Amino acid sequence: MVIRGETGSGKELVARCLHDFSARADKPFVAVNCAAIPETMFESEFFGHEAGAFTGSLQRRAGKFEHADGGTLFLDEIESMPLALQAKVLRALQEQCVEPLGSNRVVPINVRTVTAAKADLLNAAKSGAFREDLYYRLNVAEIRLPPLRERKEDIPLLFESFARRAALAHGREPRPLAERHVRDLLTHDWPGNVRELRNAAERFALGLGLSPSAAGEALPTASLQTQMAAYEKTLIEAAFVQAKGDVAEVMRMLDLPRRTLNEKMARYGIDRRRYVGPGGA
């Protein structure tokens, strides 16, 4: 399985959920950032080694595959894995076994492999930057995580959840989210996605205000007309979030007649159904 999304979009969190709600939940969840492992250490990290296999290896060490036996092995940023090492991972996945460095012993493994990538692995495979056979071995299913800017209705809910957790962790009372805060949150593009949002929520919980970058910098190089349109869309979206999709309430909040609101919703591609809460109409 491949989880694809931008940096900070929550790929590891999705992988953990897949593990926690699977039949493997009582077995290990082992997360590995492929970009953080030096190429010279890759085989030892993934396949393990015996004592004396190389200088400094004083005792046997299980690799990531063996450690994840029975559970889930999460390979983050797999697109950064060198081609020569991809071949060895492919063999381990196909054979369901590994051979530790310095050993002729084969260790059977039973792991569910979930991978994450920022890039499109199929395009990388076609260009020769990623092994095509490994891509097809991994891509049994693909989950695409849209960035926060494409799911703005989630931003206030996520922010409040993160802020509440941060407040409790620091022994503070959770702060209410005012309408102006919602507007600021929805105006920002959140290039760092959920990770950036979580950091902003923690600052807010500590009384430091919203992140400075979240104060209306959505289109700093666009024309005035474009920026005004973007801001107007943001205000309407914020109203729908607060009104939970209730058109009459949005009309009241923004002091707009129904026809004008309908025209603006059509112009900006706003669908009220995205904001209706559980049990709503």
Beta strands, then each sheet from edge to edge (+ up, - down):
strand 1: 2-5
strand 2: 29-33
strand 3: 72-76
strand 4: 97-98
strand 5: 107-108
strand 6: 112-117
strand 7: 142-145
sheet 1: 2+ 3+ 6+ 1+ 7+
sheet 2: 4+ 5-
end
